[in-house]
Amino acid sequence: MPEHEERQDEVEALLMRAARHAAAYRTAPPAPQSASTYAEAVRAFDGVLPEEGEGGPGVIEDLVRCAGPGLHATTGPRFFGWVIGGSHPVGLAADWLTAAWGQNTANHVAAPAAAASETVAARWLLDVLRLPPESSVGFVTGATMASFVGLAAARGAVLRRVGWDVEAKGLFGAPPVRVVIGDEAHASVFSALQYLGFGAASLLRVATDAQGVMRPEAFDAALSSDAAGDGPLIVVTQAGQINTGAFDPHAHIVGRAHARGAWVHVDGAFGLWARACPSRAGLADGVERADSWATDGHKWLQTPFDCGYAIVRDAEAHRRAMTIAASYLPPAGGTERDPSHYVPELSRRARGFATWALLRHFGRAGIAAMVERHCVQARLLAELLEGEPGIAVINEVVLNQVLVRFGADRPEEEGDALTLAAIAAVQADGTCFAGGAKWRGRWAMRVSIIGYATGEDDIRASAEAIRRCWRSVACAAVGR
Ligand SMILES: *Cc1c(COP(=O)(O)O)cnc(C)c1O
């Protein structure tokens, strides 16, 4: 048999082997929901670097064996930890092809289909999220990098307005740029700001209410403060607070920020998708008037990791911030879009394929229905849990996030200990997975309902398990 044919057989066998493992995993997600510890996972993978190479099938079998115990059931219907989408099978299939095709998505000449899929998916994203159609979209690794890109465009634009070309002259010696941001902004936004030269101590932080959103009067005070001055200004808001799911008051903020000449950037990693759901869109009123937005594909759109979108109304500011030379702009009238002009990376995977595939698979109605379903499930879970003595839901459930406090009638310190014990019991029980988060100085269990596969029966079973775990924790506490 000619060598080439033999290799074709081998490639097919190898890929089919991986596909069988993947299908087995996806049709029977691991139980319990929790993974082994990191130290156990390292032991599973450990060994010395082999001197000689090994055959593909053996390596893949070993990968499956080594990874197994350390896999969290994040794609399953009862995984409520962090804010993690379900890596939908249609996106997964598209992502396999993405890897198989191996397109380098730097530009439209090297990868015409990859570039084109981004062009069309970008248009669809703006449509479904109801954002200005003239905006440009960069396909990045996630919302952290999306905020980095949006804020880089913001930095360039507000400095350009005072005659400083940051892309050419850099930040040293530039007029100071002030940043106004809510006290409960996501940690990743502070990282993005840090990469851009805005240290945490230099930010003007705005006091928030019980839902973690900026108080309008505190925002107004920050905007007109001496510290804000009257120079270049960026305002960072949030659509979907990580703990409560709540939205900053954009209808109040955006107009005032613009009147002051500020750029408004919105972190909407998951919450921006409320705009795709008619019954929740009101939460995000005014968001569409901002200047840039960060959101994720790998949360509510259920794309595989990694996938986020940096959206900027002023496409030229976007491109200037992400191209190497400030003076470089492709010739006017060019219709091709080069993916690398909108993101930090040059070589990267083709994220447009999975995004395009999932937008087609769900459609506008499917996305709206999924967001609505998760929000209804969050309310149901909150109701079921609140029926149990000693459990309190401490956020107003406006979206898909539920914050649960155990020992709610106990003194705060004791409530913290009981809450941590209840979280550990829930994780050990394995019916569902949820983690802990500190909210306003106190521990809570955070339940994020965002996986496509979650059904009402999963919510009921999870609520029952959480109540059962809490009863045993409460009993043990009384017995002490
Ligand atoms: C998840 C999240 C982020 C960070 O997004 P990544 O995709 O992890 O980079 C930022 N903000 C909020 C509100 C989030 O939920």
PDBQT file of the ligand as one rigid body, heavy atoms in Angstrom, charges set to zero:
ROOT
HETATM    1  C1  LIG A 501     -16.691  36.076  32.464  1.00  0.00    +0.000 C 
HETATM    2  C2  LIG A 501     -16.711  37.548  32.644  1.00  0.00    +0.000 A 
HETATM    3  C3  LIG A 501     -15.641  38.348  32.234  1.00  0.00    +0.000 A 
HETATM    4  C4  LIG A 501     -14.366  37.755  31.677  1.00  0.00    +0.000 C 
HETATM    5  O1  LIG A 501     -14.609  37.082  30.500  1.00  0.00    +0.000 OA
HETATM    6  P1  LIG A 501     -13.596  35.995  29.932  1.00  0.00    +0.000 P 
HETATM    7  O2  LIG A 501     -14.340  35.439  28.778  1.00  0.00    +0.000 OA
HETATM    8  O3  LIG A 501     -13.387  35.017  31.024  1.00  0.00    +0.000 OA
HETATM    9  O4  LIG A 501     -12.344  36.677  29.536  1.00  0.00    +0.000 OA
HETATM   10  C5  LIG A 501     -15.756  39.715  32.351  1.00  0.00    +0.000 A 
HETATM   11  N1  LIG A 501     -16.848  40.273  32.882  1.00  0.00    +0.000 NA
HETATM   12  C6  LIG A 501     -17.894  39.549  33.315  1.00  0.00    +0.000 A 
HETATM   13  C7  LIG A 501     -19.092  40.238  33.873  1.00  0.00    +0.000 C 
HETATM   14  C8  LIG A 501     -17.860  38.156  33.212  1.00  0.00    +0.000 A 
HETATM   15  O5  LIG A 501     -18.902  37.421  33.624  1.00  0.00    +0.000 OA
ENDROOT
TORSDOF 0
